[in-house]
Amino acid sequence: KMKTVLKYVEEHYTEKLTIDDMAKLTFYSKSHFMKFFKVHMGTGFTEYLNDYRLTMAARLLKSSDESILMIAEESGFDNLSYFNRIFKRKYGVSPGSYRKS
């Protein structure tokens, strides 16, 4: 079931993904899915999803000239300030600074 979830995230990280969606995918209740994911991955689903999206966004920042807003949206973030905040938390710099470095 974990392979199914990780593959689904890989293929759909640009879309709105909820714990509800993942619970349905695994045929678990929401609470059982959250526990299952944390036990197997060592992190919560939302944290994992955001980390995956940030990794993809970082790649796009280095490899494309698209605006930061476009990259945030393409990586599955619909709120630019939230994207900027968690990007800086993970990488220690803003997306703009990351691109320049």
N, C-alpha and C positions, 0 to 999 in steps of 0.2 A: 504493500500500500504506500510505503514511503517513496518508492521509485515513481509511482503514479503521480503523487503530489509534486515531487521535484520536477518531473518532466512537464507537468501541467504548468507550473510556475515558469519554467524555461520558455514554454511556447506562448504563454498568455500574460507575462509580466507587464505588458503595456496596457492591459485592460484593468478594469476595476475588479479586484479579487477580494472576496470577503472570507472570513472564517466560516460563515454559513456555506458558501460555495464549496470550500474544501471539505467540510464535514459531509456534505451531500456526496461529493466525489468518492469519499472513503466509506460511505454508509455508516458513519459514526454520528453521535450527537455532537453538538458544538463543544461541550465541555470535555467529552472523551477525545475528540480530535485535538484540542489544545494540549491536553495532557500527553497524548500519544506523540505529538510533534515535538514537544519540549523534551520528552524522555529520549527520543531518537536523535534529535538535532542539537540538544543542549541550549536552545534558544527558542523564543516564542515565534509563532508563524509570522506575525506582523514585522517583527525585527528581521527575520530571515528575508522576507519579501522586500523590505526597504533596503536591506544590504545588497541584495541581488540587483535591484533597480539602480542603486548608487554605483555599483560596479559597472553596469552597462552605460550609465550616464557618463562616468569617467572615461570610458573608452570612446564614446562619441565626442566628448570635449576635446580629446586628443586627435581624433581622426576626421572631424568635420568642421565646417565653418558655420554651421547653423547657430541660430541664437540660443542662448541659455534657456530661454522660455520654451523654445521648440524641443530642445533636448530633454528638458524636464518632462514635457508632455509625452514625448516619444518613449520615455523611460517609465511612464505610468504614474507620474505625479501630476495632480491637477491643481496644486497650490504652489506657486513659485516661492513664496517666502518659507514655507515648510521645507521645500526641496533645498533651498539655500542653507537653512538652519541645520538640517541633518547631514547635508553634504559636508559642511564645515566641521560638524562634530566628528564625522568619520575620517576626513582627510586633513583636518587642521587648517584648511584654507578655503576661501570662497570658490565657487565654480569658475569664476572669471580668472582668479589668481592661479588656480590649478591649470587652466588652459594655457596661460602664459608661461608657466614654468617648464 
